[in-house]
Amino acid sequence: MSSPENLDLALKEFTFEENKGTLHSLTVFIPEVLDPQYGMYVWPCAVVLAQYVWTQRGEIKHKTILELGAGVSLPGAVAAKCGATVILSDSAELPRCLDNCRRTCEANSLREVGVVGLTWGQVSPELIALPPLHVILGSDVFYEPDDFEGVLVTVTFLLRRSPGVQFWTTYQERSADWSIEALLHKWRLSCRLVPLDSFGAQSSQIGRSTLPGSHVVQMMVITAQEPEQEAPL
Ligand SMILES: C[S@@+](CC[C@H](N)C(=O)[O-])C[C@H]1O[C@@H](n2cnc3c(N)ncnc32)[C@H](O)[C@@H]1O
C-alpha cells in the first residue's frame, strides 16, 4: 500500500467473531506505518479493547464515542463499524499520528468519523468543543508514567461534563512499580477491572491476530465518583 507521503505501509486485517464460523463477524483494516522513525502499529492493548468494544456492540450503537491517543485506531474503527458516532484523537502536537487515524478511516470507508488533535492534560478549544459523549476509549494510553496524570486530567474533564460517561481503557503491565491508583484517588475516579475471560479476551489470539501473545493486559472501566453528600447539620 502506498500513500501521498510515500510511506511504507502494511495493511493488517482483524476479524472479530461472535463464535468461530458464525455469520456474525466484523472485519477492520488497519494500515500500519513500517518506518521505524515513526512507526505506528496496533499495540496488544488495542486488540483487547477492540474485542471489548465488539462484545458491547449492542450497547454502543448510535452512541457518541471518543478515542484518546488513538494511533492507528483499531478500537475506534470497530466502534464506528458497530454503528457508533466516533471521534478519533491523538496528540495535537503529532500531526503524523492524526494522519494514521485518517488512513484507518479511509481503509474502512468510515467517512463520518471525525479526527481531532487532543493533547492529554490540555483544556484546549478542541476539547471544549466536543459533543456530549457516552464512552471514551483509550488503548495503551498509560505507557509513559509522566503522562499518566495528563490522561486522567483529560478524562476527568470529560467525565464531569457528560454525566454517566465511562472510560474504557486497556493497560499493559510493563513495570510492577507503575500504578494509577493514587491518581485515581486524587481525581476522584472509580475503577472496575473487567476480567478478560468475561469478554473472550483471555486468549493469546484475538480478532484472528496473535498480537496479545504473552503480554499481560488489563481491561478497566473508569467512572467519576459521585460527589460526597454534605452531612446534615
Ligand atoms: C502506545 S501508543 C497506543 C496507540 C493505540 N491506542 C494502540 O493501542 O494501538 C500511544 C498513543 O498515544 C499518543 N500520545 C502520546 N502522547 C500523547 C499526548 N501527550 N496526548 C495525546 N496523545 C498522545 C501517541 O501518539 C500514540 O498514538
The ligand as a Gaussian input file, in Angstrom:
#p B3LYP/6-31G(d) Opt

LIG

0 1
 C        1.352000       3.210000      22.924000
 S        0.606000       4.139000      21.648000
 C       -1.022000       3.386000      21.585000
 C       -1.689000       3.656000      20.262000
 C       -3.061000       2.997000      20.106000
 N       -4.003000       3.498000      21.081000
 C       -2.947000       1.482000      20.189000
 O       -3.171000       0.930000      21.278000
 O       -2.626000       0.851000      19.167000
 C        0.237000       5.683000      22.500000
 C       -0.511000       6.721000      21.655000
 O       -0.679000       7.907000      22.450000
 C       -0.373000       9.057000      21.662000
 N        0.124000      10.102000      22.570000
 C        1.345000      10.168000      23.151000
 N        1.446000      11.262000      23.919000
 C        0.256000      11.913000      23.823000
 C       -0.246000      13.115000      24.397000
 N        0.501000      13.856000      25.222000
 N       -1.505000      13.487000      24.094000
 C       -2.272000      12.731000      23.264000
 N       -1.842000      11.579000      22.681000
 C       -0.590000      11.172000      22.958000
 C        0.680000       8.567000      20.706000
 O        0.774000       9.392000      19.568000
 C        0.187000       7.146000      20.393000
 O       -0.726000       7.158000      19.328000

